[in-house]
Amino acid sequence: MSVRLAVILYRNEQGIVVPPQVLATDNNGSTYVMFRATAGATPANVPAVPGQAITQGVEVQGLQAGYVLAP
């Protein structure tokens, strides 16, 4: 006899995940990402609060859907 089991430790349907490489820190120690809302918009530093580290990257708070600049 065998059993297949899936355990979900964390789930956030509304979460946004970014690669850890896109997180930067300014001189004050605040974390930000280079973000633009549309492909044609000018990139700007947007504060982002890192959250859970998961397999796909790092969940961040403070972002909306859009584009981040990856190195």
Residue, then its C-alpha position, 0 to 999 in steps of 0.5 A: m500500500s502507498v500514499r501520495l501526499a502534497v503539503i502546502l506550507y505557504r500560499n498567496e494567490q495575490g503575491i508577486v514573486v521576483p528573482p532575488q537579483v532584481l532586489a537592490t538596497d539604497n543608501n538608507g537600507s531600503t529595498y527597491v526594484m527598478f519598475r515600470a508599469t508598461a513596456g513604454a514607461t520610464p523605469a523608476n525605483v519602487p520600494a518593495v518589501p521582501g517576504q517569503a523566499i520560495t522556489q520561484g524567487v522572493e515574494v515582494q509587497g509594494l508592487q503591482a503588475g508590470y515589469v522589473l529590470a533584471p541585471 
